[in-house]
């Protein structure tokens, strides 16, 4: 009997996705297989196929985590009243989340995943666009209140997202050798110096 037979379907799906992230993080997407996943989770391959159609479907399950992140991000940002504070929260929240979930960086930077599936690529693009819209709305609000320098919204967006991506890539390439959340605090300060209107 599968050792996970007594837990709910939803809990089993969460465990499968968790283990899939670990495999991709440790071994790369090319080494990710249903057989390896079955061994890691401790259930049969047919049992995995009862929850997910194939590898692509499992990756979509992983991407659903990003969608959940965006909901939490949006709610966290809303807790701040000033647009500047919202921008700072947006940036810091990314670092805090990834520090707690380093395996997710292997998904973000795994181009081979997105090159092999139009469905996965479109889903990821949709997630990225939604996140960009959150930030664009904050930037536009900050511009209306004269809290950021007079640049096009797209340019400010590119600067902020580019700084986040570079910091995360450096953290990943270092083997996660430093605190990303602490680095995030410095990054937030740098963004402030670059983009915020000096009073």
Buried (B, 14 or more C-beta within 10 A) or exposed (E): EBEBEEEEEEEBBBBBBBBBBBBBBEEEBEEBEBEBBBEBBEBEEEBBEEBBEEBBEBBBBBBBBBEEBBEEBBEBBEEBEEBBBBBBBBBBBBBBBBBEBBBBBBBBEBEEBBEBBEEBBEBBEEBBEBBBEBBBBBBBBBBEEEBBBEBEBEEBBEBBBEBBEEBBEEBBEEEEEEEBBEBBBEBBEEBBEEBBEEE
